[in-house]
Amino acid sequence: MSADSTNGNWKMRILLLGGLAGAVTGLAAAYLLVRRAEERGVEPHLEAGEGIRLGLLLLGLLRQVSALTEGDK
C-alpha cells in the first residue's frame, strides 16, 4: 500500500467520523428542542438572539477543534 492511499484512508475516516458525530449531535439537539417544546405545549422555535448565540457557540467549538492540532507543531 502506498503512502498516498494510506494518507487518503485516515483523512476519509476522520471526515466520516466527524460527519457522523455532527449528525448525532444535531439529532440530539433537535430532540431536546422538540421535547422542551412538547413539555411547554408550544411549537419549537428559535428567536433571533438564540440563533446568534448558538451560531457563536458553534464557531467557538470549531475554533477549539482546529486548535487541537496546533500543539503538535
Secondary structure, DSSP 8 states (H G I E B T S, - for coil): --HHHHHHHHHHHHHHHHHHHHHHHHHHHHHHHHHHHHHHTS-----HHHHHHHHHHHHHHHHHHHHTTGGG-
